[in-house]
């Protein structure tokens, strides 16, 4: 299970059906489901009866503090209402220029790297998206070295949390061996950098970033968030925000490299909609085919491959009894690949998401940003970020997948490429002439 839980749960789904019980990490019994009726009940219809599991609250809360990802009930609802203002249409339009400035800086570094030869796109895109989210949160004055420190800390701590979750029998060893303390010290250093920055911002002119939204937020008694709470919410937005987009973009470029026909249509749509202008949030609804491509990539490689919830009271969905305290695993990857809902599920086919075909989809079988009241608060931001970066990369470069490599998904907190994805980027000859004659052919994609 620890090596590749997606493969194991997919195998079990094929043997036992869309809902079954198994042991996670060999210790804890859980109910795993890809049944859309059960998923809807747990995530939406009776969401009040389900909280994030102890795995998330305890493990993630230990390193990230109390925030949207690790709280429940009225405390969570209050924070959600306050933070949601940072992702409304007006704020996303204001953030567009910050995001474009960050992207321009990242692309200069990216261009230097791809001139040398093939690159692993995953770490490059993660660095690009992290910088963009960090600038969106903290503005342009956050130093590059601080961004690098925080990015490294988050990535390292996430891997450790996954080990704690999938191999809970090792937790006593982590404590006595110093592994737990080492990761705590990393978190403390990153926290110190951001707390110092938050303190300075309290005494500076207001900005137009998400940090300003957090600092300006007021509760019903007129009080604002403490620096510690602003830090926790900021770190959790960083964690949830950057790797979702970088993963989506990595798999998206991988899939497009084998479909030059789709790539050409996406380029043509960018050219038609933007006509050379920078992309902003107001443009997002105009990218019809590109959105289909993104949604299909998110179906094949959902960033969050599972969602776990714990019942706070006895419950029942049809014939399925869910006792108090039991954990339900919504197996998102399995739902996205279920032949019952997705014909030829391993094939990359953006036509699944035309407006006509979307009406035929079974609800709660496509969950790239979750569902229900705890669905991803930054879903619109993520789509804007993906479109911005994609428009620049395929507008500037032809791309080719490096032959001879094994492309495999690794289920961590996020479904990331296990061995990376190496590609060659060459400058396009002209805006209307794109050479992809050497791109791999075929429609099949690699399984995790």
MIFI-167662 format. One record per residue (C-alpha): residue in one letter; y negated, x negated, z. Coordinates in steps of 0.5 Angstrom, whole numbers, padded with zeros to 4 digits, always signed. Example, Ala and Ser with C-alpha at 12.3 -4.5 7.8 and 13.67 -1.06 7.14 Angstrom:
// MIFI-167662
A+0009-0025+0016
S+0002-0027+0014
//
This chain:
// MIFI-167662
X+0000+0000+0000
X-0005-0006+0002
X-0004-0009-0005
X-0006-0003-0009
X-0006+0004-0006
X-0008+0007-0012
X-0002+0005-0016
X+0002+0007-0010
X-0001+0014-0009
X-0001+0015-0016
X+0007+0014-0016
X+0007+0019-0010
X+0003+0024-0013
X+0008+0024-0019
X+0014+0024-0015
X+0012+0029-0009
X+0007+0033-0013
X-0001+0034-0012
X-0001+0035-0004
X+0004+0031+0000
X+0004+0027+0007
X+0005+0019+0008
X+0003+0014+0012
X-0003+0010+0011
X-0002+0002+0013
X+0004+0004+0016
X+0001+0007+0022
X-0003+0014+0021
X+0000+0020+0018
X-0005+0023+0012
X-0005+0029+0008
X-0006+0026+0000
X-0009+0031-0005
X-0011+0032-0012
X-0011+0040-0012
X-0018+0042-0014
X-0017+0048-0009
X-0015+0044-0003
X-0021+0039-0005
X-0026+0045-0006
X-0024+0048+0001
X-0025+0041+0005
X-0031+0038+0001
X-0035+0045+0000
X-0032+0051+0003
X-0030+0049+0010
X-0034+0043+0010
X-0036+0044+0017
X-0029+0044+0019
X-0029+0037+0017
X-0032+0030+0019
X-0031+0023+0016
X-0025+0020+0019
X-0025+0015+0025
X-0024+0010+0019
X-0031+0011+0016
X-0035+0012+0023
X-0032+0007+0027
X-0031+0001+0022
X-0037+0002+0018
X-0041+0004+0024
X-0039-0002+0027
X-0043-0006+0022
X-0048-0001+0019
X-0050+0003+0025
X-0051+0010+0025
X-0054+0013+0019
X-0052+0018+0013
X-0045+0015+0012
X-0043+0015+0019
X-0046+0021+0023
X-0044+0028+0023
X-0047+0035+0025
X-0054+0037+0026
X-0056+0029+0026
X-0053+0028+0019
X-0057+0034+0017
X-0064+0032+0019
X-0063+0025+0017
X-0061+0028+0010
X-0067+0033+0009
X-0071+0027+0011
X-0068+0022+0006
X-0067+0027+0000
X-0075+0026-0001
X-0074+0019-0003
X-0069+0022-0009
X-0073+0028-0012
X-0076+0028-0019
X-0083+0025-0017
X-0080+0019-0013
X-0075+0017-0018
X-0081+0017-0023
X-0085+0013-0019
X-0079+0008-0018
X-0078+0008-0025
X-0083+0002-0026
X-0081-0002-0020
X-0074-0001-0023
X-0076-0004-0030
X-0080-0010-0027
X-0074-0012-0023
X-0069-0011-0029
X-0074-0015-0033
X-0073-0021-0028
X-0066-0020-0028
X-0065-0020-0035
X-0069-0027-0036
X-0063-0030-0031
X-0058-0026-0035
X-0060-0029-0042
X-0060-0036-0039
X-0053-0035-0037
X-0050-0031-0043
X-0053-0037-0048
X-0048-0042-0045
X-0042-0038-0046
X-0037-0032-0044
X-0039-0029-0037
X-0036-0025-0032
X-0040-0019-0032
X-0038-0016-0026
X-0042-0021-0021
X-0048-0021-0026
X-0048-0014-0026
X-0047-0013-0019
X-0053-0018-0018
X-0057-0014-0022
X-0056-0007-0019
X-0057-0010-0012
X-0064-0013-0014
X-0066-0007-0017
X-0064-0003-0011
X-0067-0008-0006
X-0073-0007-0010
X-0073+0000-0010
X-0072+0000-0002
X-0077-0006+0000
X-0081-0007-0006
X-0083-0013-0010
X-0085-0017-0004
X-0077-0018-0001
X-0076-0025-0003
X-0070-0027-0008
X-0067-0031-0002
X-0067-0026+0003
X-0064-0021-0003
X-0058-0026-0004
X-0057-0027+0004
X-0056-0019+0004
X-0052-0018-0002
X-0047-0023+0000
X-0047-0020+0007
X-0045-0013+0005
X-0040-0016+0000
X-0036-0020+0005
X-0037-0015+0011
X-0034-0009+0006
X-0028-0013+0004
X-0027-0014+0012
X-0027-0007+0013
X-0022-0005+0008
X-0017-0010+0011
X-0019-0007+0018
X-0017+0000+0015
X-0011-0002+0010
X-0008-0007+0015
X-0010-0004+0022
X-0004-0008+0025
X-0008-0014+0024
X-0014-0012+0028
X-0012-0015+0035
X-0011-0021+0031
X-0018-0021+0028
X-0021-0020+0035
X-0018-0026+0038
X-0018-0031+0032
X-0026-0030+0031
X-0026-0026+0025
X-0029-0020+0028
X-0034-0024+0031
X-0036-0028+0025
X-0037-0022+0021
X-0041-0019+0026
X-0045-0026+0026
X-0046-0025+0019
X-0049-0018+0020
X-0054-0020+0025
X-0057-0025+0021
X-0058-0020+0015
X-0061-0015+0020
X-0066-0020+0023
X-0068-0021+0016
X-0069-0014+0015
X-0072-0012+0021
X-0077-0018+0021
X-0079-0015+0014
X-0079-0007+0017
X-0084-0010+0022
X-0089-0013+0017
X-0089-0007+0013
X-0091-0002+0019
X-0098-0006+0019
X-0099-0007+0011
X-0102-0002+0006
X-0097+0004+0004
X-0092+0002-0002
X-0089+0007-0007
X-0081+0005-0005
X-0076+0008-0001
X-0078+0004+0005
X-0084+0008+0005
X-0081+0014+0005
X-0076+0012+0011
X-0082+0010+0015
X-0087+0016+0013
X-0081+0021+0015
X-0083+0025+0021
X-0078+0030+0026
X-0080+0037+0028
X-0083+0033+0034
X-0088+0029+0030
X-0084+0023+0032
X-0082+0018+0026
X-0075+0013+0025
X-0075+0007+0030
X-0074+0001+0026
X-0067+0000+0028
X-0066+0007+0025
X-0070+0005+0019
X-0065-0001+0018
X-0059+0003+0019
X-0061+0008+0013
X-0063+0002+0009
X-0057-0002+0010
X-0053+0004+0008
X-0057+0006+0002
X-0056-0001+0000
X-0048-0001+0001
X-0048+0006-0003
X-0053+0005-0008
X-0052-0002-0012
X-0044-0003-0012
X-0043+0004-0015
X-0048+0003-0021
X-0045-0004-0022
X-0038-0002-0022
X-0039+0004-0027
X-0043-0001-0032
X-0038-0006-0032
X-0032-0001-0034
X-0037+0002-0038
X-0038-0004-0042
X-0031-0006-0042
X-0029+0001-0045
X-0035+0001-0050
X-0033-0006-0053
X-0026-0003-0055
X-0030+0003-0059
X-0035+0000-0063
X-0036+0007-0066
X-0038+0010-0059
X-0043+0004-0058
X-0046+0005-0064
X-0048+0012-0063
X-0050+0010-0056
X-0055+0005-0059
X-0058+0010-0064
X-0059+0015-0058
X-0063+0010-0054
X-0067+0008-0061
X-0068+0015-0062
X-0070+0017-0055
X-0074+0011-0053
X-0077+0009-0060
X-0078+0002-0056
X-0082+0005-0050
X-0079+0003-0043
X-0074+0008-0040
X-0076+0013-0034
X-0073+0019-0030
X-0076+0024-0035
X-0072+0021-0041
X-0065+0022-0037
X-0064+0029-0040
X-0065+0027-0047
X-0059+0022-0047
X-0054+0027-0049
X-0048+0023-0052
X-0049+0017-0047
X-0049+0021-0041
X-0042+0024-0044
X-0040+0016-0045
X-0042+0015-0038
X-0038+0021-0035
X-0032+0019-0038
X-0032+0012-0036
X-0033+0015-0029
X-0027+0019-0030
X-0023+0013-0032
X-0026+0009-0026
X-0029+0013-0021
X-0033+0008-0016
X-0030+0012-0010
X-0023+0012-0011
X-0022+0017-0005
X-0025+0021+0000
X-0023+0022+0007
X-0024+0027+0012
X-0021+0029+0019
X-0020+0036+0021
X-0024+0038+0027
X-0020+0045+0028
X-0014+0048+0026
X-0014+0050+0018
X-0010+0053+0013
X-0011+0052+0005
X-0006+0057+0002
X+0001+0055+0004
X-0002+0048+0007
X-0003+0047+0014
X-0008+0042+0017
X-0008+0041+0024
X-0013+0039+0029
X-0015+0032+0028
X-0011+0031+0022
X-0014+0026+0016
X-0014+0029+0009
X-0015+0024+0003
X-0018+0027-0003
X-0015+0022-0008
X-0021+0022-0013
X-0017+0017-0018
X-0011+0022-0018
X-0015+0028-0020
X-0019+0024-0025
X-0012+0022-0028
X-0008+0029-0027
X-0005+0031-0034
X-0005+0038-0032
X-0013+0038-0032
X-0014+0032-0037
X-0010+0032-0043
X-0008+0025-0045
X-0012+0022-0039
X-0011+0015-0040
X-0015+0015-0046
X-0023+0014-0047
X-0025+0020-0050
X-0033+0022-0049
X-0032+0029-0052
X-0029+0031-0046
X-0036+0032-0043
X-0039+0036-0049
X-0043+0042-0046
X-0038+0046-0049
X-0032+0042-0046
X-0035+0042-0040
X-0035+0049-0039
X-0027+0049-0040
X-0026+0044-0034
X-0023+0046-0027
X-0028+0045-0022
X-0027+0039-0017
X-0023+0035-0022
X-0029+0031-0023
X-0032+0028-0017
X-0035+0021-0019
X-0041+0022-0014
X-0037+0026-0009
X-0038+0034-0008
X-0040+0039-0003
X-0046+0038+0002
X-0044+0031+0003
X-0044+0029-0004
X-0048+0022-0006
X-0055+0023-0005
X-0057+0018-0010
X-0053+0021-0016
X-0059+0022-0020
X-0062+0015-0018
X-0055+0012-0020
X-0055+0015-0027
X-0062+0013-0028
X-0060+0006-0026
X-0054+0006-0031
X-0058+0008-0037
X-0064+0003-0036
X-0059-0003-0035
X-0055+0000-0041
X-0061+0001-0046
X-0063-0006-0045
X-0056-0010-0045
X-0054-0006-0052
X-0061-0006-0055
X-0061-0014-0054
X-0054-0016-0055
X-0048-0015-0059
X-0042-0016-0054
X-0034-0018-0055
X-0029-0018-0050
X-0026-0025-0049
X-0019-0024-0051
X-0013-0026-0047
X-0015-0024-0040
X-0012-0018-0035
X-0016-0013-0034
X-0014-0009-0027
X-0017-0005-0022
X-0017-0007-0015
X-0019-0001-0010
X-0023-0004-0005
X-0028+0001-0002
X-0030+0001-0009
X-0026+0001-0015
X-0028-0006-0018
X-0025-0010-0023
X-0019-0015-0020
X-0020-0021-0024
X-0027-0019-0027
X-0028-0018-0034
X-0031-0023-0038
X-0035-0022-0044
X-0039-0026-0050
X-0046-0023-0051
X-0050-0025-0057
X-0057-0023-0059
X-0057-0018-0064
X-0059-0019-0071
X-0064-0014-0072
X-0065-0007-0068
X-0062-0003-0073
X-0056-0008-0075
X-0051-0009-0070
X-0044-0013-0071
X-0038-0011-0067
X-0033-0013-0072
X-0029-0017-0068
X-0029-0012-0062
X-0022-0010-0060
X-0019-0004-0063
X-0016+0002-0060
X-0017+0007-0055
X-0012+0006-0050
X-0015+0003-0043
X-0012-0002-0038
X-0009+0002-0032
X-0010-0001-0025
//
